[in-house]
Amino acid sequence: MKKRNDLDKRVGKAIKLFWLTRDKQSKSQGTKTGQKDAGLRAAVTGGKHLDGFIDICRDLFIKAGVPKAHVFWRDRKELPGYYRAEKNWDLIVVADGHLLAVIEFRAQVGPSFGNNFNNRTEEAIGNAVDLWAAYREGAFKPSARPWLGYVFILEDCDRSNTSVKVKEPQFQVFPEFKTASYAERYEIFLTKLIRERLYDGACLLLTPRDGGTKGKFSSPNEELGFRNFAAGLSAHAIAYSKMR
């Protein structure tokens, strides 16, 4: 129980850092330029808002026996692709010449969710397809199949929880999308990523803007919770460490 509480506390701190960093960057850019980027991009232009989650995952690998020098989160994170030359991932683990794990961290806040949802889904699917094609073609030899993870933070607000109309001018959409909100669409999306084995672990954290500055968060279900994500990551890292 203590380990669970400790992990929840760290996730809460990462959520708090996420919101405070976004607010700070947004205010800073607004002061320097006199206006903010379209679509609230000002808050994320400087990066760092998801560093708390990167730190947690890095420490999980280290705790599992992977040397810190083999975990890359600041630089040297580029991996070859199949449909493109390379991609700069958020965190990769390369131990003894073996690609052990790859993790991407993404977030979305309001007020606009529509176009951004489509962009995020297309990006996540494309990244996975590219990585697995490169793996199939031997780009990471002599690595065994790496562990691919995806962490997504979504603002918990009225707009993200309101049912979204679907357009069906030619054919009907799948029934699970009929009355789903954007929060529910992300839940469906991440669950399908796991079911189709495009990703080995996926996490969806919902956090309100006000409560988030105090570390408040939730998950739509246990499967997409951070504890489950961390357990899968740790198990993969420990299995590799035992074989060394």
C-alpha positions in Angstrom: 0.0 0.0 0.0 2.9 2.4 0.8 4.4 1.9 -2.6 1.0 2.7 -4.2 0.7 5.9 -2.1 4.2 7.0 -2.9 3.6 6.6 -6.7 0.3 8.4 -6.4 2.0 11.3 -4.6 4.7 11.5 -7.3 2.0 11.5 -10.0 0.2 14.3 -8.1 3.3 16.3 -8.0 3.9 15.8 -11.7 0.3 17.0 -12.4 0.9 20.1 -10.3 4.2 20.8 -12.2 2.3 20.3 -15.4 -0.2 23.1 -14.6 2.2 25.5 -12.9 4.7 25.2 -15.8 2.0 25.8 -18.4 0.7 28.9 -16.5 4.2 30.3 -16.0 5.2 29.8 -19.7 1.9 31.3 -20.9 2.3 34.4 -18.8 6.0 34.7 -19.8 5.3 34.6 -23.5 2.3 36.9 -23.2 4.6 39.5 -21.6 7.4 39.2 -24.1 5.3 39.2 -27.3 2.2 41.1 -26.2 0.1 38.3 -27.5 -0.3 34.6 -27.0 0.1 31.8 -29.6 -3.0 30.6 -31.4 -4.6 27.6 -29.7 -2.9 28.4 -26.4 0.4 27.1 -27.8 2.2 29.6 -25.7 1.9 27.4 -22.6 3.8 24.5 -24.2 6.2 26.2 -26.5 9.0 26.0 -23.9 8.5 22.4 -23.1 9.2 21.1 -19.6 5.5 20.8 -18.6 5.6 17.0 -18.7 9.1 16.6 -17.1 7.5 15.3 -13.9 6.3 12.2 -15.7 9.5 11.7 -17.5 11.3 11.8 -14.1 9.0 9.1 -12.7 9.5 6.8 -15.6 13.3 7.4 -15.6 13.4 6.5 -11.9 11.3 3.3 -12.4 13.9 2.1 -14.9 16.8 2.9 -12.6 15.0 1.2 -9.7 14.5 -1.9 -11.8 18.3 -2.2 -12.3 18.9 -0.3 -15.5 21.9 2.1 -15.2 21.0 5.7 -15.4 23.5 6.2 -18.2 21.3 3.9 -20.4 18.2 6.1 -19.9 18.0 9.0 -22.4 15.5 11.9 -21.8 17.5 15.1 -22.5 19.4 14.2 -25.7 20.4 11.3 -27.9 16.7 10.3 -28.1 16.6 9.9 -31.9 15.7 6.5 -33.3 15.6 5.4 -37.0 12.2 5.1 -38.6 11.0 3.1 -41.6 8.8 5.8 -43.3 11.2 8.6 -42.2 14.8 8.9 -41.3 14.4 9.3 -37.6 12.2 10.5 -34.8 13.1 12.3 -31.6 11.2 10.4 -28.9 10.6 11.8 -25.3 12.4 9.0 -23.5 14.3 5.9 -24.7 16.3 3.2 -22.9 19.2 1.6 -24.7 21.0 -0.9 -22.5 24.1 -2.7 -23.7 23.2 -1.9 -27.3 19.6 -3.2 -26.9 16.6 -0.9 -27.4 14.7 -1.7 -24.2 11.9 0.8 -24.1 10.4 3.9 -25.8 7.9 6.3 -24.2 6.0 9.3 -25.5 4.3 11.9 -23.3 1.5 14.1 -24.6 -1.2 16.5 -23.2 -4.2 18.5 -24.3 -6.1 21.3 -22.6 -9.0 23.4 -23.8 -10.8 25.3 -25.1 -10.4 23.5 -28.4 -10.5 19.7 -28.5 -11.7 18.7 -31.9 -8.8 19.2 -34.3 -6.3 18.6 -31.6 -7.9 15.2 -30.9 -7.5 14.1 -34.5 -3.9 15.4 -34.6 -3.0 13.5 -31.4 -4.6 10.2 -32.6 -2.9 10.4 -36.0 0.4 11.2 -34.4 0.3 8.4 -31.9 -0.8 5.8 -34.5 1.8 6.9 -37.0 4.6 6.9 -34.5 3.9 3.3 -33.5 3.4 2.0 -37.0 6.7 3.6 -38.0 8.6 2.2 -35.0 7.3 -1.3 -35.5 8.1 -1.3 -39.2 11.6 -0.2 -38.4 11.9 -3.0 -35.8 10.6 -5.5 -38.3 13.2 -4.5 -40.8 16.0 -4.9 -38.2 16.8 -1.3 -37.4 17.4 -2.1 -33.8 19.3 -5.3 -34.1 20.1 -7.2 -31.9 17.2 -5.9 -29.7 14.3 -8.0 -28.7 10.9 -6.3 -29.1 11.1 -3.0 -27.1 8.4 -1.9 -24.7 6.4 1.1 -26.2 4.5 3.3 -23.9 2.2 6.4 -24.2 1.2 8.8 -21.4 -1.6 11.3 -22.1 -2.8 14.1 -19.8 -6.2 15.6 -20.6 -7.9 18.6 -19.0 -11.0 17.5 -17.1 -13.5 20.2 -17.9 -17.1 20.6 -19.3 -15.9 20.7 -22.9 -13.9 17.5 -22.6 -16.8 15.7 -20.9 -19.6 16.9 -23.2 -21.0 14.5 -25.8 -19.6 15.2 -29.3 -21.8 15.0 -32.4 -20.6 12.7 -35.2 -20.9 13.3 -38.9 -22.1 10.3 -41.0 -22.8 11.6 -44.5 -21.8 8.3 -46.2 -21.4 5.5 -43.6 -22.0 5.2 -39.9 -19.3 5.5 -37.3 -18.7 2.7 -34.8 -21.4 2.7 -32.1 -18.9 3.4 -29.2 -18.3 6.9 -30.7 -21.9 7.9 -31.2 -22.4 9.9 -28.0 -18.9 9.9 -26.6 -17.2 13.0 -25.2 -13.6 13.8 -26.0 -12.5 12.3 -22.7 -14.4 9.1 -23.6 -12.9 9.2 -27.1 -9.4 9.2 -25.6 -10.3 6.3 -23.4 -11.6 4.3 -26.4 -8.5 5.3 -28.4 -5.9 4.4 -25.8 -7.7 1.1 -25.0 -7.7 0.2 -28.7 -4.0 1.0 -29.0 -3.3 -1.6 -26.3 -5.7 -4.2 -27.7 -4.1 -3.9 -31.1 -0.7 -4.1 -29.5 0.4 -0.9 -31.1 1.5 0.1 -27.6 2.5 -2.1 -24.7 1.3 0.4 -22.1 -0.9 3.5 -22.2 -2.0 5.8 -19.5 -4.8 8.5 -19.5 -4.9 11.0 -16.7 -7.7 13.5 -16.3 -7.0 16.7 -14.4 -9.1 19.8 -13.8 -7.4 23.2 -14.2 -8.1 24.4 -10.7 -7.6 21.2 -8.8 -4.7 20.3 -11.0 -2.5 23.0 -9.4 -3.0 21.0 -6.2 -2.1 17.7 -7.8 -5.6 16.4 -8.4 -6.0 13.8 -11.1 -8.1 10.7 -12.0 -8.2 7.9 -14.6 -11.3 6.6 -16.4 -10.4 3.0 -15.5 -7.7 0.9 -13.8 -6.3 -0.4 -17.0 -5.4 3.2 -18.1 -4.2 4.3 -14.7 -0.6 5.2 -14.0 -0.1 2.4 -11.5 -0.9 -0.2 -14.2 1.4 1.6 -16.7 4.2 1.7 -14.2 3.8 -2.0 -13.4 4.1 -3.0 -17.0 7.2 -0.8 -17.5 8.9 -2.0 -14.4 8.2 -5.7 -15.2 9.8 -5.3 -18.6 12.8 -3.5 -17.1 13.3 -6.1 -14.3 13.0 -9.0 -16.8 15.8 -7.5 -18.8 18.0 -6.8 -15.8 17.7 -10.4 -14.6 19.0 -11.6 -18.0 22.1 -9.5 -17.9 
